[in-house]
Amino acid sequence: MQAGPGNWKLGFTMSLTTAVLWGLLPIALKVALTGMDAVTITWWRFAVSMAGLGAFLAWRGQLPRLAGAGRTGWVLLAVALAMLLANYVLYLVALDHTTPSVAQVVIQLAPLLLLLGGVFVFKERFAPSQWLGFAVLAVGLLLFFNRRLPELLRPAEGLGLGVLLMIVAAVAWAVYGLLQKQLLRRFSARQVLWLLYAGATIALLPFSAPMLVRGLDGLQLGMLGFCCANTLVAYGAFGEALHHWDVSRVSAVLSTAPLVTITAMWAIERMGLGLVPPEGLNALSTVGALAVVAGSMVSALAARR
């Protein structure tokens, strides 16, 4: 799929901005989890995004008109909402059992699962080079967990539970992506996001405790604020990147997010900031992470054919 005419340099810059923001996100979320539960953090992220994007759409006169959605549209919205909620909440719950780098590496399965979903749902072609990318990613995951493979065999606790939940979160995101493709026939991408943000804010309110924000210290509050702004800014940059650059190239740049996370975790440990517990990755784990990124990039770029 090709983007419309645009500035490729701006497309690259916006893609890289999104990758950096998504790479830093699990670290900020890990800190926020020390003072607030997963559901409440997710509620705040959706509420702030709903308000920010809603104000922008209102200013542009582009708030969605629901009258023309039809019964099918409402069903698609409801299921997409359920999948997006599952992705956001399960990601945080999984992060509570793992580390930021583990979370960012495993969630790389999500775009590949979306590509596979396109093969089965929309009868899209999955090129041999994309299968190669998928294989490289799988080998990369094994290398990344080289010292902790026995823990993955215990999916009821610790790292094994976190990775299992992260895989489910990736599946939920892929299903959401497939549903969003259908919803784009009725609404713009921004309108779909706003409807889902609004629905999620309402759906999570009975299960969240927004006033917990009063008990956060300065660091926790700052990290929560970063997470909320991250949702708006990262998706805004992502949308701008797609406007100026090919989808496949944007996806390839976004695949580098795990490297941002690993680098940031290394810097935090070296500087002794103590924001999050050290991960203790060995050289083979780093090679595995690079293989995961390479596999994701190959699969994304091969989709151009």
N, C-alpha and C positions, 0 to 999 in steps of 0.2 A: 504493500500500500504506500502511495506517495503522498507527501504533504503538498499543499498548494505553494505557489511561488512565495519565496520569503528569503530572509537573511540566514544563511546556514551558520554563520558565526553566532548570531543571536540564538539560534536553535541549539547549538552546542552549549553555549553559556547557560541557557535555561535548563537544559538536560543535566548539566553538571551541578547546577544549583540544587535541583531536585535530588540528585544522588547524594550530595553532601548532607542535605537536610534529613533525608531518610536514613542515611548512615549514622547520624548523630541521635536520631529519635529513640532507639532502644536504650541508649545510655540515659537520656533524660527520663524516659519512662521508668527505668529501673530505680532511679533516685526518687521519683514521685511515688512509687509503690511503697516506699518506706513510711509514708505518712497518709496514704489513702488507698482504698481498695480499687480493684480493677474496674468494676462497674461504674463507680463514681468518677474515676479519671476519664473513662470513655464518655460518660454523660457530659462532662465539662468540655471535652474536645468537640463533641457533636453540637452542643449548645452554642459555643463560641463560633463554630463554623457556620451554623444555621444563621446566626445574627449577622456575621460579616458578609457571607455570600448573599443573604437575603437583602441586605442594604444595597449591595452592588446591583443586584438584579432589579430592585425597585427603582434605583437611580436610572438604570438603562431602560426601564419600562418593559422588562423581560420576565417578570414573574410568571410562572407556568399557569395556564388555564386548564383546570382539571375536568371541565365539562366534556371535553372531547377525548378523554383518555379511554373511555369504554370499559366494559367489564374485563376484557383481556388485559388492558393496561393496568387496571387496579390489581389484578392477580399477579402480574409481573412485578409491579412495585412492591407488593407485600412479600413475595418470595425473595426479591433482591434485598429488601430491608432485612429480612431474617438472616440472609447470608452475610450481609455486611456487618450486622451486629455480632454474628458468630465469629467473623474474622477479627474484629477489633477486640472483643472481650477475650476470646481464646488466645489471641496473641499475647495479651497482657498476663493472663493466667499462666501461660507457658513460660513467659519471660521471668515470672516469679520463681520458676523451677530451674531455669537455665541461666545463661549469661548473654549479654548483648551480642557478642560475636556469633554464638551458637544460633540465636534467634535470627540474625540477619542472614546467615549462611543457609539455614534450613528453609527460610521463607522464599529463597530463590526458586523453590519448586513451584511457587504459585504461577508465574508467567508461563512456565513450561506446561503446567497442567492446563492453563488457558489455551495454549496452542493445541494441545492434544484434544481438548474439548471441542475446538473448532473443527478438527478432523471428523469427529463422531457426530456432532450436532449440525454443523454447516457444510459438511462434506468437503472441507478444505484439504489441500494437499500438504502432507508432511514430508519434506524432502529428505533424501538419505543423509545429507549433511546435518540436518536437524536432529536425526536419530543419533548421529555421531556426537553432536553437542550434548544430547541427553545422556549418552554413555559416559562422556567425559565428566559431566556433572555428578553422575552416580559414583564414579571412581573417586572424584574429589571429596564427596561426602564421607566415603570410607576412610580416606587418608586424613581428613579433618578430625574424625573421631578415633584415630588410630589407638590412642591410649585409653579410650573410654568406651570402646565397643561393648564390653561386658555390661556396662550400666544401661546401654540401650536395650538389652534383653530383659530388663525389669521395667516394663511400661507402667507399673502401678505406683512408682515412686521416683523422686529425684529427677535426674537428667532424662531418664527413659520416659517418664511421664511428660516432662516439658517438651521433648522432641515429638512425642506422639501428638500432643495437643497442637504443636506448631504445624505439623503436617495436616491435621484437620482444619486448622485456620487457613492454610494454603489452599486446600480443596474448596473451602467456603468462598474464598476470594475468587477462585477460578470460576465457580458457578455464578457468582455475582457478576463477573465480567461478561459471561455469556448472556446473562439476562439483560445487562445494561445495553448490549449490542441491539437487542430487540427493542428496548425502551427508547433508543435514539431515533426510532421511526416516529415517535410521538412527541418527544421533547428534545431540547438541546442537552448537551452534556452537563452544562452548568445547572440547568433546570432539574435534571435527574438527580444530581448531587444534592441540590437544595431540598428537594422532596424527601430524599433519604435522610439527610441530616435532621430535617424537621420531624420525620417519623421516628427516628432513633431517639431524639431528645424526649419526645413524648413517651415512647415505649419504655425507656430506661428509668424515667423519673421515679416510679414507685419502688424501684429496687436500688436506688442510689441515695446518697446522703450528701448533697451539695454543700451543706454548711460545715462539713469537715474541713473545708478550705480555711476556716478560721483558726484551726489548730496547727496549720503547717508552719514550719520555720521558714526563714528567708530563702534558703537553698531549695527546699521542696516546692515552695510557691513559685520560685523562678523557673524551676524545671517544668512544673505544670503549665505555667504561662508559655514556655517555649513549645511544649507539646501541642497546646491549643493553636498557637500561631503557626506551627509547623504544618498542621493539616491544611490551613488556608493558603499559606505561601507556597508550600511544595506543590500542591495540586494546581495552583495558579501558574507557577513556573512550568509545570508539566504540560498544561494546556497550551501555554505560549510556545513551548518547544515543538509540540505537534503541529502548530500552525506554520512554523518556519522550516521544519526538517522532516525527513522520512521517519515513519513510525519505527521501522527496524533499527535505524541508527539511534534514535532516542532510547529505545529499549536496551540497546547495547551499552550505552553510557550509563543507564540506570543500573545495569548489572554490576557496576563497580561499587555499589553501596556497601557490600560487606568489607571491602578494603578500607573504606572510610571508617567503619566501625572498629575494625581491628587496629588501625593506625591510631585512632583516638583513644582506644583502651590502652594501647602501649604507651602513649604520651601521658595519660593520667597516672599510670603506674610509675613511670620514670620520674614524673614530677612529684610523686608522693601526695597527690591531692586527696586520695582516699574516698573519692565519690562512690565508687563501686568496688566490690571485691576483685582482686586480680584473677585473671583467667588461666594463666600458666600454659599458654599454647606452646608446643614445641615446634621445631622446624618442619616436621612432616605435616603438622596441622596447618601451618602457613601455606605449604605447597598445596595441600588439599583445598584451602580456601581459594587460592589462585586458580586451581583447576575448576572449581565450581563457577567462578566468575567467567573463565574462558568458555566453559560449556554453555553458560547462559548467553554469552555474546555470540557464539557460533550459531546457536539455535535462532537467536533474534535476527542476525544478519542474513542467515540462510532463508528466512521467511520472505525476503525481498524478491526471491525467484518465483 
